[in-house]
Amino acid sequence: MLSAFANAFRTPDLRRKLLFVLGIIVIFRLGSQLPAPGVNYANVNTCIGVVKGQGLYSLVNLFSGGALLKLSIFALGIMPYITASIILQLLVVVIPRLEALKNEGQAGNAKIQQYTRYLTLGLAVLQATGIVALARSGTLLQGCKDAQGNALPLLHRQDSTVTFLVMVATMTAGTAVIMWLGELITDRGIGNGMSILIFTQVVATFPGAMWGIKQARGWTMFSIVVLVGLVIVAAVIFIEQAQRRIPVQYARRMVGRRMLGGSSTYIPIKVNQAGVIPVIFASSLLYLPAMAAQFNSNGGGWVDWINRYLVRGDHPLYMLAFSLLLIFFTYFYVSITFDPVEVADNMKKYGGFIPGIRAGRPTEEYLRYVLNRLTFPGSLYLCVIALIPMVAVAMVNASQNFPLGGTSILIIVGVALDTVKQIESQLQQHNYEGFLR
């Protein structure tokens, strides 16, 4: 990996792209630190340490790189875009019009991407309204009080409607800027822009979390966490690279005056075919009841039950619900992203077949059988990785922000591997000498 980056900086074209990406990342992180208009930054900084361990904010704060609790202009982070993308992917399967657009190729995908942008802005308005309303009512950062026992005000003018609207508009505009920055990276840089921005936000929380562990538990626990983290990263890389290769052969056929086919290839099916999407799905779904309970400040039977069982990530019931949702969403997402019927039809259309398996329906059944056999261990793998920080909190009480595990490691490893592969592919193109030299 390090040699790939070193060689990339020696190539003028790749060096220019990498420096462009680094510049966008600097702008992105700068916006994550700038407070929105009307925020009482001193009180917010005082209150951040009180709520860092609350499971209610863990997911959204992770994808905002800590910007959510600071109420910055990029406080929403990449979360509205992730949610919009997930919703559009689900609607493509349900709505025939969107499915037809997807089948149209590049023009249809551009239209779906435009719908994703509109939905992202709509979700950003809703999320910004909810966050600012919680900050205005004093329930966003609970437990933070002054010497007299009163809740510290997070806004300079708590009851001002103008301040409320300006903050909502600023955070929504920040989400639009994040989308634009991600598309700039995709068009002019290297890798997927949104994935790199997510990677940046997740990595940004690591130094503070690791230093918090050192201050709370000392160098011994800090060293143990680092060693455990390295083992987890190695295991995640091993599983993420693991795949079942189904051999495919193509029969020879005459097209005009040319003989085509006769080649052999394979269909790669990864053990973790769904990636990190099921973790995001499950975390987002468990986040909704906690947010609903947060808005109901009067309390009650169902509110107390949610606060007791579905807010704290170290509770056994929360872990069980999270694991079941992970398994369900893994199967669900794999079923909508890998269609054995479509793959079998395409193979039959171009004269391909799996050795020992007849083309058509037998091929479809075989692919579905292999996919189901791989999806189950893949879902269990996601459960183990995602539950590592929760188990660490419950058993060791290491830190509520245990950094090395779960969604963060999956995102970091996945994006890093994909980016390095793209850099290596472009290096091969630049170093290819051709046949005439």
Secondary structure, DSSP 8 states (H G I E B T S, - for coil): -HHHHHHHHHSHHHHHHHHHHHHHHHHHHHHHHSB-TTB-HHHHHHHHHHHTT-GGGHHHHHHTTTHHHHTBTTTTTTHHHHHHHHHHHHHHHH-HHHHHHHHT-HHHHHHHHHHHHHHHHHHHHHHHHHHHHHHHHT-TTTT-B-TTS-B--SBSSTT-HHHHHHHHHHHHHHHHHHHHHHHHHHHHSSS-HHHHHHHHHHHHTHHHHHHHHHHHHHHHHHHHHHHHHHHHHHHHHHHHH-EEEEEEEE--EEETTEEE---EEEEEEETTTTTTHHHHHHHHHHHHHHHHHHH-TT--HHHHHHHHHSS-TTSHHHHHHHHHHHHHHHHHHHHHH--HHHHHHHHHHTTEE-TTS-TTHHHHHHHHHHHHHHHHHHHHHHHHHHHHHHHIIIII---TT--SSTHHHHHHHHHHHHHHHHHHHHHHHHH---S--
